[in-house]
Amino acid sequence: MTVKTESIELDGATATALKERAAERGVSVSQLVAELVPLAVDDQAIAELDRRWAAIEHGEPTVQHADVENWLRTWGGSDFRCWNER
């Protein structure tokens, strides 16, 4: 069976990480990527991202960077609260 292959450009760090992860699992890089793609490309997730982006484009409010930064600083501390409970 002949398989058509394609090349995809990656930065060095990503390529190294994929090669290491594939070696750990005893599979080829292409097999590893084939296993990961269904996890990353989910129609519902893409639809949700599209919905959120459309809301932003229509001027709906977003969370300020400083608010997110302040919340992230609480991770692991006694002040931490889930995002919806902050």
N, C-alpha and C positions, 0 to 999 in steps of 0.2 A: 504494500500500500504506500503510495506517495502522499506525503503531507506537505502542503504549501506552508512555508514559513514566512514571517515578516519580522522586520527589525523595528524596535521601538527605542527611542533615545531616552536615557535616564541619567540623572546626575550620578557621580561616582559613589556617593554614600548610599543612595538607594539601591544601586546595582549590587554593591557589596552586601548590604543587608539582605537582599533577596537571595543572593548566592549562599550566604551563611545559613539562612533559615531553611532553604531547600536542602542543603547538606545535612543539617540537623535532622530533618525529616526523612532523608534518604530518597528524595524525589528530585526531578529536574526543576529548574526555575520555571519553565513553561507549565509544568504540572502544578507547582505551587501557586502561580498566578491564576491558573484556571480554577483552582479551589477557592481562591480569595475573591475573585470577581463577583460571584453570586452573592457574597456577603456584603459587598460594597455597593452593588448596583441593584437596588430594590425599587421596583416601580412605585411603591407607596412612599418610600423615603424621598425619591426624586419628586414625586407629586407634591409632597409636603414642602420641600425646599422651593419648588416653583411657586407654591401658594404664598410662602413667606416672602419671597423676593417680590412678587407682585404687590403684596401689601406694602412693602417698603417703597416701591416705585410709586404707589398711590398716596404716599405721604403719611402712612400710619406710623405712630411713634416707635422708636427702637430703644434699646437699652444703651445708656451711655457707657463708653469704655471705662471710665473711672468707677462706675458702679460695679461693673464686672470685676475689675481689678481689685477693688476693696473686698468683694465677696470671695474671690479666690484666695486672698491673703488670710481668710479665716479658716481655710481647710486645715484639718488636723488639730485645730485649737478648740478651746471650750466655747468660743463665740460662734462656731460654725452652725449654720442653719441651712436647711435645704433652700434652694433658690426661691421657691414659692412661699417659704415660711419666713424669709428674711425681713 
